[in-house]
Amino acid sequence: MTTFRNHSAEIMQHLKDTKRPVILTVNGKAAAVVQDAEAYQHLLDLAAEASGAEGIRQGLEDLKNGRTRSARAVFDEIRAEHGIPR
């Protein structure tokens, strides 16, 4: 952390140039990760894509294993729970 405080401009330039995170340590142990904003946004975008792909994979697995219900059954249940007439 001390090095980051004393050399923050150089470290920020390094982050911008490399797009790679820097791990800050306290007493030799990882304490924080500093990352360029653009690289962080890219990481968030990748996570969102992976999450979508995982959701699709799980849905297909549910379909394959018969863990599904018809839309009519789901809507009927929602109507019954909320007192919505048909």
Secondary structure, DSSP 8 states (H G I E B T S, - for coil): -HHHHHTHHHHHHHHHHH---EEEEETTEEEEEE--HHHHHHHHHHHHHHHHHHHHHHHHHHHHTT----HHHHHHHHHHHHT---
